[in-house]
Protein backbone atom coordinates (compact mmCIF):
# COMPACT_ATOMS: atom_id res chain seq x y z
CA UNK A 1 0.00 0.00 0.00
CA UNK A 2 1.41 3.39 -1.00
CA UNK A 3 1.97 5.82 1.86
CA UNK A 4 0.79 9.41 1.65
CA UNK A 5 3.67 11.82 2.22
CA UNK A 6 2.84 15.11 3.90
CA UNK A 7 5.10 18.14 4.36
CA UNK A 8 4.58 20.57 7.25
CA UNK A 9 5.88 24.03 6.30
CA UNK A 10 5.78 27.28 8.29
CA UNK A 11 5.51 30.62 6.54
CA UNK A 12 5.24 32.57 9.79
CA UNK A 13 8.11 33.91 11.88
CA UNK A 14 6.21 33.01 15.05
CA UNK A 15 7.03 29.31 14.65
CA UNK A 16 10.62 28.34 15.42
CA UNK A 17 12.31 25.41 13.64
CA UNK A 18 12.22 23.50 16.93
CA UNK A 19 8.46 24.01 17.29
CA UNK A 20 7.87 23.00 13.68
CA UNK A 21 9.80 19.76 14.15
CA UNK A 22 8.00 18.96 17.40
CA UNK A 23 4.55 19.42 15.85
CA UNK A 24 5.57 17.39 12.78
CA UNK A 25 6.69 14.56 15.09
CA UNK A 26 3.36 14.67 16.96
CA UNK A 27 1.39 14.59 13.69
CA UNK A 28 3.51 11.71 12.43
CA UNK A 29 2.79 9.72 15.61
CA UNK A 30 -0.92 10.47 15.36
CA UNK A 31 -1.00 9.42 11.70
CA UNK A 32 0.92 6.17 12.26
CA UNK A 33 -0.21 5.11 15.73
CA UNK A 34 -3.82 6.34 15.83
CA UNK A 35 -5.23 7.04 12.38
CA UNK A 36 -3.69 4.34 10.17
CA UNK A 37 -4.81 1.28 12.19
CA UNK A 38 -8.41 2.54 12.06
CA UNK A 39 -8.62 3.89 8.50
CA UNK A 40 -5.89 1.76 6.86
CA UNK A 41 -4.29 4.87 5.32
CA UNK A 42 -0.50 4.92 5.90
CA UNK A 43 1.17 8.32 5.93
CA UNK A 44 4.36 10.14 6.85
CA UNK A 45 4.73 13.74 8.06
CA UNK A 46 7.99 15.66 7.72
CA UNK A 47 8.91 19.25 8.51
CA UNK A 48 10.53 21.48 5.87
CA UNK A 49 11.96 24.96 6.30
CA UNK A 50 10.58 26.35 3.05
CA UNK A 51 8.11 25.34 0.34
CA UNK A 52 11.05 25.21 -2.07
CA UNK A 53 12.52 22.39 0.05
CA UNK A 54 9.45 20.15 -0.25
CA UNK A 55 10.23 17.15 -2.52
CA UNK A 56 8.02 16.35 -5.46
CA UNK A 57 5.18 14.02 -4.45
CA UNK A 58 4.58 15.50 -0.99
CA UNK A 59 1.30 17.23 -0.11
CA UNK A 60 2.05 20.40 1.87
CA UNK A 61 0.41 21.62 5.09
CA UNK A 62 1.28 25.33 5.10
CA UNK A 63 0.96 27.45 8.26
CA UNK A 64 0.56 31.20 7.70
CA UNK A 65 -0.25 34.31 9.73
CA UNK A 66 -2.52 35.64 7.01
CA UNK A 67 -4.54 33.38 4.75
CA UNK A 68 -6.76 36.15 3.40
CA UNK A 69 -10.44 35.30 3.51
CA UNK A 70 -11.48 32.89 6.30
CA UNK A 71 -12.69 30.50 3.61
CA UNK A 72 -9.16 30.19 2.23
CA UNK A 73 -8.19 27.96 5.13
CA UNK A 74 -8.44 24.21 4.63
CA UNK A 75 -7.59 21.73 1.90
CA UNK A 76 -7.44 22.91 -1.73
CA UNK A 77 -6.28 21.52 -5.08
CA UNK A 78 -3.34 22.85 -7.07
CA UNK A 79 -3.48 23.22 -10.86
CA UNK A 80 -2.55 19.54 -11.22
CA UNK A 81 -5.37 18.41 -8.94
CA UNK A 82 -3.07 17.60 -5.99
CA UNK A 83 -4.17 18.62 -2.49
CA UNK A 84 -2.51 21.21 -0.29
CA UNK A 85 -3.68 22.79 2.95
CA UNK A 86 -3.60 26.34 4.29
CA UNK A 87 -3.59 26.59 8.09
CA UNK A 88 -4.33 29.75 10.07
CA UNK A 89 -1.68 30.29 12.76
CA UNK A 90 -2.81 30.58 16.37
CA UNK A 91 -1.37 29.61 19.74
CA UNK A 92 -3.09 26.23 19.30
CA UNK A 93 -1.94 25.72 15.71
CA UNK A 94 -1.00 22.08 16.37
CA UNK A 95 -4.74 21.36 16.79
CA UNK A 96 -5.61 23.10 13.52
CA UNK A 97 -2.77 21.37 11.67
CA UNK A 98 -3.91 18.00 13.03
CA UNK A 99 -7.49 18.70 11.90
CA UNK A 100 -6.37 19.53 8.37
CA UNK A 101 -3.98 16.55 8.20
CA UNK A 102 -6.76 14.15 9.19
CA UNK A 103 -9.22 15.64 6.67
CA UNK A 104 -6.57 15.44 3.93
CA UNK A 105 -5.83 11.80 4.71
CA UNK A 106 -9.49 10.77 5.10
CA UNK A 107 -10.58 12.30 1.79
CA UNK A 108 -7.75 14.07 -0.09
CA UNK A 109 -9.99 15.47 -2.83
CA UNK A 110 -12.84 16.52 -0.54
CA UNK A 111 -15.72 15.09 -2.57
CA UNK A 112 -16.45 11.70 -0.99
CA UNK A 113 -20.12 11.10 -0.14
CA UNK A 114 -21.55 8.24 1.92
CA UNK A 115 -25.26 7.35 1.89
CA UNK A 116 -27.17 6.97 5.15
CA UNK A 117 -30.31 7.84 7.06
CA UNK A 118 -30.56 11.55 7.80
CA UNK A 119 -30.47 12.70 11.44
CA UNK A 120 -33.39 14.95 10.50
CA UNK A 121 -36.56 12.90 11.00
CA UNK A 122 -38.51 14.25 8.02
CA UNK A 123 -35.72 13.29 5.60
CA UNK A 124 -34.88 9.87 4.23
CA UNK A 125 -31.57 8.57 2.89
CA UNK A 126 -29.12 11.41 2.27
CA UNK A 127 -25.48 11.76 1.18
CA UNK A 128 -23.04 12.63 3.96
CA UNK A 129 -19.86 14.50 3.13
CA UNK A 130 -16.92 12.58 4.62
CA UNK A 131 -15.23 15.02 7.00
CA UNK A 132 -13.38 12.90 9.53
CA UNK A 133 -12.58 15.69 11.99
CA UNK A 134 -15.67 17.93 11.91
CA UNK A 135 -18.31 16.22 14.11
CA UNK A 136 -15.86 16.09 17.10
CA UNK A 137 -13.78 19.14 16.07
CA UNK A 138 -13.95 21.22 19.28
CA UNK A 139 -10.77 21.47 21.39
CA UNK A 140 -12.69 19.97 24.33
CA UNK A 141 -12.70 16.69 22.41
CA UNK A 142 -9.02 16.82 21.46
CA UNK A 143 -6.18 14.85 23.05
CA UNK A 144 -2.41 15.21 23.37
CA UNK A 145 0.45 13.57 21.52
CA UNK A 146 3.96 14.31 22.80
CA UNK A 147 2.35 16.97 24.99
CA UNK A 148 0.77 18.78 22.01
CA UNK A 149 -2.96 19.15 21.37
CA UNK A 150 -4.27 17.20 18.34
CA UNK A 151 -7.75 16.66 16.92
CA UNK A 152 -10.17 13.84 17.62
CA UNK A 153 -11.45 12.06 14.50
CA UNK A 154 -14.19 9.71 13.33
CA UNK A 155 -13.91 6.00 12.70
CA UNK A 156 -15.52 4.40 9.62
CA UNK A 157 -18.26 3.08 11.96
CA UNK A 158 -19.54 6.66 12.22
CA UNK A 159 -21.48 5.97 9.02
CA UNK A 160 -23.01 2.69 10.25
CA UNK A 161 -26.82 2.39 9.97
CA UNK A 162 -27.43 1.66 13.67
CA UNK A 163 -25.73 1.96 17.05
CA UNK A 164 -24.09 -1.26 18.23
CA UNK A 165 -22.59 -2.13 21.63
CA UNK A 166 -18.82 -1.97 21.95
CA UNK A 167 -18.36 -0.01 18.70
CA UNK A 168 -16.09 3.02 18.59
CA UNK A 169 -17.41 5.97 16.56
CA UNK A 170 -14.58 8.44 17.24
CA UNK A 171 -11.01 7.90 18.36
CA UNK A 172 -11.68 9.50 21.74
CA UNK A 173 -14.77 7.34 22.25
CA UNK A 174 -16.84 10.42 23.14
CA UNK A 175 -19.30 9.90 20.27
CA UNK A 176 -21.87 7.34 21.44
CA UNK A 177 -23.46 6.56 18.08
CA UNK A 178 -23.30 7.03 14.30
CA UNK A 179 -24.13 10.28 12.53
CA UNK A 180 -24.06 12.41 15.68
CA UNK A 181 -22.11 15.55 16.60
CA UNK A 182 -20.36 16.58 19.78
CA UNK A 183 -20.65 20.10 21.17
CA UNK A 184 -18.55 22.40 19.02
CA UNK A 185 -18.83 20.14 15.94
CA UNK A 186 -21.01 19.72 12.89
CA UNK A 187 -22.13 17.24 10.22
CA UNK A 188 -22.96 18.06 6.57
CA UNK A 189 -25.10 16.24 4.00
CA UNK A 190 -27.06 16.68 0.77
CA UNK A 191 -30.74 15.86 0.65
CA UNK A 192 -31.31 14.36 -2.85
CA UNK A 193 -35.04 15.19 -2.74
CA UNK A 194 -34.63 18.96 -2.35
CA UNK A 195 -31.00 19.11 -3.60
CA UNK A 196 -30.30 21.29 -0.55
CA UNK A 197 -27.26 20.96 1.67
CA UNK A 198 -28.01 20.58 5.36
CA UNK A 199 -25.99 20.61 8.55
CA UNK A 200 -26.45 19.54 12.11
CA UNK A 201 -24.42 22.02 14.15
CA UNK A 202 -23.75 22.34 17.86
CA UNK A 203 -21.95 25.64 18.23
CA UNK A 204 -24.24 27.13 20.90
CA UNK A 205 -26.96 26.04 23.28
CA UNK A 206 -27.71 22.80 25.08
CA UNK A 207 -28.63 20.79 21.97
CA UNK A 208 -27.53 20.60 18.32
CA UNK A 209 -29.70 22.23 15.68
CA UNK A 210 -30.38 21.75 11.97
CA UNK A 211 -29.38 24.33 9.41
CA UNK A 212 -30.50 24.52 5.77
CA UNK A 213 -27.62 25.79 3.61
CA UNK A 214 -29.71 25.77 0.44
CA UNK A 215 -28.71 24.54 -3.00
CA UNK A 216 -25.05 24.70 -4.00
CA UNK A 217 -25.23 26.36 -7.41
CA UNK A 218 -21.50 26.61 -8.15
CA UNK A 219 -18.12 25.97 -6.58
CA UNK A 220 -14.50 26.54 -7.56
CA UNK A 221 -12.95 23.73 -5.50
CA UNK A 222 -14.09 20.63 -3.66
CA UNK A 223 -17.35 20.08 -1.82
CA UNK A 224 -15.46 20.16 1.48
CA UNK A 225 -13.73 23.47 0.72
CA UNK A 226 -17.09 25.02 -0.18
CA UNK A 227 -18.73 23.70 3.00
CA UNK A 228 -15.77 24.65 5.23
CA UNK A 229 -15.66 28.16 3.75
CA UNK A 230 -19.36 28.57 4.49
CA UNK A 231 -18.93 27.23 8.03
CA UNK A 232 -15.55 28.98 8.69
CA UNK A 233 -14.17 25.78 10.19
CA UNK A 234 -10.46 26.58 10.32
CA UNK A 235 -10.92 30.09 11.67
CA UNK A 236 -13.26 28.82 14.40
CA UNK A 237 -10.75 26.20 15.58
CA UNK A 238 -7.92 28.76 15.54
CA UNK A 239 -10.03 31.10 17.69
CA UNK A 240 -11.53 28.59 20.13
CA UNK A 241 -8.41 26.48 20.68
CA UNK A 242 -6.38 28.92 22.80
CA UNK A 243 -9.45 29.67 24.98
CA UNK A 244 -10.14 26.05 25.89
CA UNK A 245 -9.25 24.41 29.20
CA UNK A 246 -7.74 21.50 27.24
CA UNK A 247 -5.27 23.87 25.58
CA UNK A 248 -4.23 25.25 28.98
CA UNK A 249 -3.73 21.71 30.28
CA UNK A 250 -1.78 20.80 27.14
CA UNK A 251 0.57 23.77 27.64
CA UNK A 252 1.28 22.59 31.18
CA UNK A 253 1.91 19.08 29.87
CA UNK A 254 4.15 20.45 27.10
CA UNK A 255 6.32 22.18 29.69
CA UNK A 256 6.64 18.91 31.64
CA UNK A 257 7.48 16.99 28.44
CA UNK A 258 10.16 19.54 27.52
CA UNK A 259 11.69 19.17 30.99
CA UNK A 260 11.79 15.38 30.57
CA UNK A 261 13.32 15.57 27.09
CA UNK A 262 15.91 18.11 28.28
CA UNK A 263 16.92 15.79 31.13
CA UNK A 264 17.22 12.87 28.72
CA UNK A 265 19.33 15.01 26.37
CA UNK A 266 21.68 15.83 29.27
CA UNK A 267 22.11 12.08 29.93
CA UNK A 268 22.93 11.45 26.27
CA UNK A 269 25.40 14.35 26.19
CA UNK A 270 27.13 13.07 29.32
CA UNK A 271 27.42 9.55 27.89
CA UNK A 272 28.81 10.85 24.59
CA UNK A 273 31.37 12.90 26.52
CA UNK A 274 32.45 9.79 28.45
CA UNK A 275 32.78 7.81 25.22
CA UNK A 276 34.92 10.49 23.60
CA UNK A 277 37.11 10.75 26.68
CA UNK A 278 37.65 7.00 26.77
CA UNK A 279 35.96 6.66 30.15
CA UNK A 280 33.49 4.04 28.90
CA UNK A 281 34.45 0.65 27.49
CA UNK A 282 32.05 -1.14 25.17
CA UNK A 283 33.29 -4.49 26.51
CA UNK A 284 36.24 -6.27 28.11
CA UNK A 285 37.88 -9.32 26.54
CA UNK A 286 40.04 -12.19 27.70
CA UNK A 287 41.95 -14.61 25.49
CA UNK A 288 41.35 -14.94 21.78
CA UNK A 289 42.96 -12.94 19.03
CA UNK A 290 43.55 -9.22 19.17
CA UNK A 291 41.57 -6.66 17.22
CA UNK A 292 42.21 -6.45 13.47
C-alpha positions in Angstrom: 0.0 0.0 0.0 1.4 3.4 -1.0 2.0 5.8 1.9 0.8 9.4 1.6 3.7 11.8 2.2 2.8 15.1 3.9 5.1 18.1 4.4 4.6 20.6 7.3 5.9 24.0 6.3 5.8 27.3 8.3 5.5 30.6 6.5 5.2 32.6 9.8 8.1 33.9 11.9 6.2 33.0 15.0 7.0 29.3 14.7 10.6 28.3 15.4 12.3 25.4 13.6 12.2 23.5 16.9 8.5 24.0 17.3 7.9 23.0 13.7 9.8 19.8 14.2 8.0 19.0 17.4 4.6 19.4 15.9 5.6 17.4 12.8 6.7 14.6 15.1 3.4 14.7 17.0 1.4 14.6 13.7 3.5 11.7 12.4 2.8 9.7 15.6 -0.9 10.5 15.4 -1.0 9.4 11.7 0.9 6.2 12.3 -0.2 5.1 15.7 -3.8 6.3 15.8 -5.2 7.0 12.4 -3.7 4.3 10.2 -4.8 1.3 12.2 -8.4 2.5 12.1 -8.6 3.9 8.5 -5.9 1.8 6.9 -4.3 4.9 5.3 -0.5 4.9 5.9 1.2 8.3 5.9 4.4 10.1 6.8 4.7 13.7 8.1 8.0 15.7 7.7 8.9 19.3 8.5 10.5 21.5 5.9 12.0 25.0 6.3 10.6 26.4 3.0 8.1 25.3 0.3 11.0 25.2 -2.1 12.5 22.4 0.0 9.5 20.1 -0.3 10.2 17.2 -2.5 8.0 16.4 -5.5 5.2 14.0 -4.5 4.6 15.5 -1.0 1.3 17.2 -0.1 2.1 20.4 1.9 0.4 21.6 5.1 1.3 25.3 5.1 1.0 27.4 8.3 0.6 31.2 7.7 -0.2 34.3 9.7 -2.5 35.6 7.0 -4.5 33.4 4.8 -6.8 36.2 3.4 -10.4 35.3 3.5 -11.5 32.9 6.3 -12.7 30.5 3.6 -9.2 30.2 2.2 -8.2 28.0 5.1 -8.4 24.2 4.6 -7.6 21.7 1.9 -7.4 22.9 -1.7 -6.3 21.5 -5.1 -3.3 22.9 -7.1 -3.5 23.2 -10.9 -2.6 19.5 -11.2 -5.4 18.4 -8.9 -3.1 17.6 -6.0 -4.2 18.6 -2.5 -2.5 21.2 -0.3 -3.7 22.8 2.9 -3.6 26.3 4.3 -3.6 26.6 8.1 -4.3 29.7 10.1 -1.7 30.3 12.8 -2.8 30.6 16.4 -1.4 29.6 19.7 -3.1 26.2 19.3 -1.9 25.7 15.7 -1.0 22.1 16.4 -4.7 21.4 16.8 -5.6 23.1 13.5 -2.8 21.4 11.7 -3.9 18.0 13.0 -7.5 18.7 11.9 -6.4 19.5 8.4 -4.0 16.5 8.2 -6.8 14.1 9.2 -9.2 15.6 6.7 -6.6 15.4 3.9 -5.8 11.8 4.7 -9.5 10.8 5.1 -10.6 12.3 1.8 -7.7 14.1 -0.1 -10.0 15.5 -2.8 -12.8 16.5 -0.5 -15.7 15.1 -2.6 -16.5 11.7 -1.0 -20.1 11.1 -0.1 -21.5 8.2 1.9 -25.3 7.3 1.9 -27.2 7.0 5.1 -30.3 7.8 7.1 -30.6 11.6 7.8 -30.5 12.7 11.4 -33.4 14.9 10.5 -36.6 12.9 11.0 -38.5 14.3 8.0 -35.7 13.3 5.6 -34.9 9.9 4.2 -31.6 8.6 2.9 -29.1 11.4 2.3 -25.5 11.8 1.2 -23.0 12.6 4.0 -19.9 14.5 3.1 -16.9 12.6 4.6 -15.2 15.0 7.0 -13.4 12.9 9.5 -12.6 15.7 12.0 -15.7 17.9 11.9 -18.3 16.2 14.1 -15.9 16.1 17.1 -13.8 19.1 16.1 -14.0 21.2 19.3 -10.8 21.5 21.4 -12.7 20.0 24.3 -12.7 16.7 22.4 -9.0 16.8 21.5 -6.2 14.9 23.1 -2.4 15.2 23.4 0.5 13.6 21.5 4.0 14.3 22.8 2.4 17.0 25.0 0.8 18.8 22.0 -3.0 19.2 21.4 -4.3 17.2 18.3 -7.8 16.7 16.9 -10.2 13.8 17.6 -11.5 12.1 14.5 -14.2 9.7 13.3 -13.9 6.0 12.7 -15.5 4.4 9.6 -18.3 3.1 12.0 -19.5 6.7 12.2 -21.5 6.0 9.0 -23.0 2.7 10.3 -26.8 2.4 10.0 -27.4 1.7 13.7 -25.7 2.0 17.0 -24.1 -1.3 18.2 -22.6 -2.1 21.6 -18.8 -2.0 21.9 -18.4 0.0 18.7 -16.1 3.0 18.6 -17.4 6.0 16.6 -14.6 8.4 17.2 -11.0 7.9 18.4 -11.7 9.5 21.7 -14.8 7.3 22.3 -16.8 10.4 23.1 -19.3 9.9 20.3 -21.9 7.3 21.4 -23.5 6.6 18.1 -23.3 7.0 14.3 -24.1 10.3 12.5 -24.1 12.4 15.7 -22.1 15.5 16.6 -20.4 16.6 19.8 -20.7 20.1 21.2 -18.6 22.4 19.0 -18.8 20.1 15.9 -21.0 19.7 12.9 -22.1 17.2 10.2 -23.0 18.1 6.6 -25.1 16.2 4.0 -27.1 16.7 0.8 -30.7 15.9 0.7 -31.3 14.4 -2.8 -35.0 15.2 -2.7 -34.6 19.0 -2.4 -31.0 19.1 -3.6 -30.3 21.3 -0.6 -27.3 21.0 1.7 -28.0 20.6 5.4 -26.0 20.6 8.6 -26.5 19.5 12.1 -24.4 22.0 14.1 -23.8 22.3 17.9 -22.0 25.6 18.2 -24.2 27.1 20.9 -27.0 26.0 23.3 -27.7 22.8 25.1 -28.6 20.8 22.0 -27.5 20.6 18.3 -29.7 22.2 15.7 -30.4 21.8 12.0 -29.4 24.3 9.4 -30.5 24.5 5.8 -27.6 25.8 3.6 -29.7 25.8 0.4 -28.7 24.5 -3.0 -25.1 24.7 -4.0 -25.2 26.4 -7.4 -21.5 26.6 -8.1 -18.1 26.0 -6.6 -14.5 26.5 -7.6 -13.0 23.7 -5.5 -14.1 20.6 -3.7 -17.4 20.1 -1.8 -15.5 20.2 1.5 -13.7 23.5 0.7 -17.1 25.0 -0.2 -18.7 23.7 3.0 -15.8 24.7 5.2 -15.7 28.2 3.7 -19.4 28.6 4.5 -18.9 27.2 8.0 -15.6 29.0 8.7 -14.2 25.8 10.2 -10.5 26.6 10.3 -10.9 30.1 11.7 -13.3 28.8 14.4 -10.8 26.2 15.6 -7.9 28.8 15.5 -10.0 31.1 17.7 -11.5 28.6 20.1 -8.4 26.5 20.7 -6.4 28.9 22.8 -9.4 29.7 25.0 -10.1 26.1 25.9 -9.3 24.4 29.2 -7.7 21.5 27.2 -5.3 23.9 25.6 -4.2 25.2 29.0 -3.7 21.7 30.3 -1.8 20.8 27.1 0.6 23.8 27.6 1.3 22.6 31.2 1.9 19.1 29.9 4.1 20.5 27.1 6.3 22.2 29.7 6.6 18.9 31.6 7.5 17.0 28.4 10.2 19.5 27.5 11.7 19.2 31.0 11.8 15.4 30.6 13.3 15.6 27.1 15.9 18.1 28.3 16.9 15.8 31.1 17.2 12.9 28.7 19.3 15.0 26.4 21.7 15.8 29.3 22.1 12.1 29.9 22.9 11.4 26.3 25.4 14.3 26.2 27.1 13.1 29.3 27.4 9.5 27.9 28.8 10.8 24.6 31.4 12.9 26.5 32.4 9.8 28.5 32.8 7.8 25.2 34.9 10.5 23.6 37.1 10.8 26.7 37.7 7.0 26.8 36.0 6.7 30.2 33.5 4.0 28.9 34.5 0.7 27.5 32.1 -1.1 25.2 33.3 -4.5 26.5 36.2 -6.3 28.1 37.9 -9.3 26.5 40.0 -12.2 27.7 42.0 -14.6 25.5 41.4 -14.9 21.8 43.0 -12.9 19.0 43.6 -9.2 19.2 41.6 -6.7 17.2 42.2 -6.4 13.5 
